[in-house]
């Protein structure tokens, strides 16, 4: 039996990407909770694994050539796991390129824009002093809406983002599933709405999304906001 992968995790959209992936890939793993509201991401031992002080990260005791390896950045972890197992990354070079480009689209677009949307709608108005910024809210709501429009058009006539369920879906779904908190609408995006449900019906997605879900909080307290936004 393969030695378990160590997952450094907190129940956020970026964390869900990897808990979902590990469930979908069927890989054994041990979870090390990184409470980002309490500042665990700044612990020296964690920074040795993830120097950008962000989770998720993994350590695989059976990395390339059988030697251990640590990986940070969720997109890099997804690509690594796909190469390691030969799953969820396409079967031909054209398919692999397609998966990679949609994964990069999430990493460079949906994640950052939806994340800023969350920040200025949910967190900034509760900061000390309050930062209720209509321009920022409108800017990131609009860009998130544009990206979801791109995704809806991509999903026309498709079950998944690429030819089959892939690491691109695993990366996009956690953020897109929070569309309500981003003040988005699905009324004009039927393909996106159907895809969200289709992914949510998968056992691996359900298990990964539920992983330590009881620990999820709004992180609006002063200490949490200082650890999340001011360090």
Secondary structure, 3 states (H helix, E strand, C coil): CCCCEEEEECCCHHHHHHHHHHHHHCCCEEEEECCCCCCHHHCHHHHHHCCCCCCCEEEECCCHHHCCEEEECHHHHHHHHHHHHCCCCCCCHHHHHHHHHHHHHHHHHHHHHHHHHHHHHHHHHHCCCCCCCHHHHHHHHHHHHHHHHHHHHHCCCCCCCCCCCCHHHHHHHHHHCCCCCCCCCCCCCHHHHHHHHHHHCCHHHHHHHHCCHHHCCCCCCHHHHHHHHCC
